Amino acid sequence: MTECIRSRAPLRISFCGGGTDVAPFPEREGGCVLSATINLYAYATLVPRSDRMVSAESLDMGASFVRDFSSLKRDGTLDLVQSTLRLMGIDSGADLYLHTDAPPGSGLGSSSTMVVALVGLVNEWRGLSLTPHMIAEQAHRIERTELQIPGGAQDQYAACFGGFNFIEFYSDHVVVNPLRVRSAVLNELSYSLSLFFTGRTREGGRIIEEQTQRVVSNNEEAITALRQLKSLTIELKRQLLAGDIPGFGKTLDRAWLSKRRLAPGISTIHLDELYEIATKNGAWGGKLLGAGGGGYLLVASPYRSRQRIIAELGRAGAQYVPFSFEWDGLVTWRASSE
């Protein structure tokens, strides 16, 4: 049997701070994000070939390509895959198979997490000995510099390191601070949080571009909102480590109100209706994950309200998605190919 190489990287829930990691705010004032990875993943498998051909197939998106490794380029077909392989300097053929547990536009960082899984895959294949920081930096460079996809840097670092992290973003470096959350606090937090798919994905690039333009033009509302998000992220970290779960949920509500001020389109009438249903049925607060416009809704509530919220949001078309926290980041391993 032929040996294959596999990688797996976890998707993430961003509790607060998203937007402060998007240029030019980190360069100007420094940003920070509080996030945790969950048991939804991006997977990649690589089977080496003896020729120069590279094939890739997205098992969930139905997209594929086959070409010589020297002709990899950005042509609209799995551009993230082609650019990653080209910039990682592969010099022989391979077959790749890709899969994610959440679609692009979900707000869980699935696209960036897939790039991390791909960089980790090639790192293992070629024996490059890249550290988690280096893999995150390379994945960020591929998306933001090579492909010019709007966005920040939190997803790549969360996927590489895994677990609960308070991540700080500056002009020339990123600091990942792993958080040691007490088991009783973690259990209570898990019992208080519910995740829902709103039924709609979104194109976050347009929203992020609008946010970036507002910061560049020194729009007072956007900059004030980012400063508030930064302050609330620090407050959420303190509440989490102190075990103040009701306070954590209520601060999520304040953070969502601030995030809505970053750019038009972050929320919609449908999303506002879902959020109102949750709060009317006892939720402390919550937030839409990702850039906005659709994807997944996170709700924090007392245990006695949780089942009622799940039922009412289900009637409104939101799908409840059970999840648990994942402490491992990117992993790679070798196996026998089928």
C-alpha positions, -999 to 999 in steps of 0.1 A, spaced: 0 0 0 11 36 -7 17 58 23 -4 90 26 -1 121 48 -31 136 66 -37 168 85 -66 181 106 -71 217 119 -100 228 141 -124 256 133 -129 283 159 -155 304 178 -144 340 182 -159 354 213 -147 390 208 -122 412 191 -128 402 155 -121 433 134 -93 445 156 -70 420 139 -77 435 104 -52 460 90 -47 489 95 -60 488 131 -34 464 146 -6 486 131 -21 517 146 -33 507 180 -28 469 184 -57 444 184 -67 414 204 -91 385 201 -105 359 225 -113 326 208 -116 289 213 -114 260 189 -142 235 186 -147 199 174 -154 209 137 -124 206 114 -108 211 81 -91 179 68 -66 173 40 -50 141 27 -20 140 4 -9 109 -16 25 112 -33 28 104 -70 58 94 -90 52 119 -118 48 157 -120 10 158 -119 -10 174 -91 -47 167 -86 -69 181 -59 -105 174 -50 -128 192 -25 -150 163 -13 -177 187 0 -176 215 -26 -174 193 -57 -145 213 -72 -113 197 -86 -83 203 -108 -54 182 -124 -22 199 -137 15 198 -138 30 211 -105 49 238 -125 16 252 -139 -2 258 -106 -18 292 -107 -48 314 -96 -75 306 -122 -107 304 -101 -105 267 -93 -95 260 -57 -72 290 -57 -64 286 -21 -51 251 -28 -31 260 -59 -15 291 -43 -6 272 -12 11 244 -31 29 268 -54 42 291 -26 52 261 -5 75 251 -34 64 215 -41 86 198 -66 68 165 -73 33 152 -80 6 144 -55 -31 137 -52 -50 158 -26 -84 153 -10 -100 181 11 -130 183 34 -144 208 59 -171 203 85 -186 238 78 -190 256 45 -171 288 35 -189 319 48 -200 301 80 -181 325 103 -161 297 118 -129 304 99 -132 274 76 -113 288 46 -83 300 67 -83 267 86 -81 248 54 -51 268 43 -35 259 77 -43 222 71 -27 224 37 5 242 49 8 216 77 3 189 52 32 201 30 53 208 60 50 171 71 55 159 35 87 178 28 101 177 63 103 215 67 101 216 105 79 248 105 67 259 140 30 266 146 38 304 145 55 299 111 27 279 97 2 305 108 23 333 93 26 314 60 -11 307 58 -19 344 65 6 355 38 -11 332 13 -46 345 19 -40 382 26 -9 389 5 -8 364 -24 -46 361 -30 -56 395 -16 -85 380 3 -97 406 29 -96 396 65 -76 394 97 -51 370 112 -70 354 141 -82 323 122 -48 310 112 -34 313 147 -64 297 164 -63 267 140 -25 262 145 -25 264 183 -60 251 194 -77 256 227 -87 289 244 -64 317 234 -61 355 240 -43 366 208 -26 400 205 -19 416 171 7 442 165 24 458 135 53 434 133 43 403 155 15 382 170 14 369 206 -6 338 214 -15 336 251 -30 301 259 -56 304 287 -58 278 314 -96 277 320 -106 257 352 -125 225 344 -156 236 364 -157 269 345 -153 251 312 -181 228 320 -204 257 330 -195 276 299 -203 246 277 -236 242 294 -244 279 288 -235 282 252 -256 272 222 -246 273 185 -270 278 156 -266 278 119 -287 307 106 -294 289 73 -274 315 53 -237 318 45 -223 352 36 -195 368 16 -175 384 44 -149 401 21 -172 429 12 -180 437 48 -144 436 58 -134 458 29 -160 484 41 -147 482 76 -111 486 64 -121 517 43 -138 533 73 -108 528 95 -84 541 67 -107 572 64 -107 577 102 -144 571 105 -151 580 141 -179 554 146 -159 525 133 -127 534 152 -147 539 184 -164 505 179 -130 488 174 -116 504 206 -147 492 225 -143 457 211 -107 456 222 -117 467 257 -145 442 259 -122 414 247 -100 421 277 -131 421 300 -143 388 286 -109 372 292 -111 384 329 -146 371 333 -137 337 318 -107 332 340 -128 343 370 -156 319 362 -182 347 358 -203 330 331 -234 353 335 -211 383 332 -194 367 302 -228 363 285 -239 398 291 -206 412 278 -211 392 246 -243 412 242 -224 445 246 -197 433 221 -223 424 195 -238 459 198 -203 474 192 -195 450 163 -227 460 145 -213 496 143 -181 485 123 -198 484 89 -232 481 71 -244 446 65 -229 430 96 -265 422 107 -297 418 87 -334 418 95 -334 380 97 -304 380 121 -319 407 142 -351 386 145 -332 355 156 -312 375 182 -344 391 195 -360 356 199 -330 344 219 -330 374 243 -368 374 247 -365 338 258 -339 344 284 -305 347 267 -279 369 284 -265 377 250 -246 363 220 -231 372 187 -229 364 151 -196 346 143 -173 359 116 -175 391 96 -213 392 97 -242 389 73 -249 352 80 -233 320 92 -234 308 128 -251 325 158 -236 319 193 -260 323 222 -252 325 260 -280 318 284 -289 304 318 -294 266 318 -331 269 325 -336 290 293 -314 269 270 -339 243 258 -366 270 252 -342 291 232 -332 260 211 -368 252 204 -379 288 195 -349 295 173 -356 261 156 -391 272 148 -376 304 133 -354 284 109 -321 283 129 -305 249 132 -290 239 166 -255 225 162 -241 206 192 -203 212 198 -176 207 223 -143 226 227 -111 212 211 -78 217 228 -55 204 201 -46 226 171 -32 215 138 -21 178 138 -5 157 110 1 120 107 10 93 82 -12 64 72 -16 37 46 -35 49 16 -65 29 4 
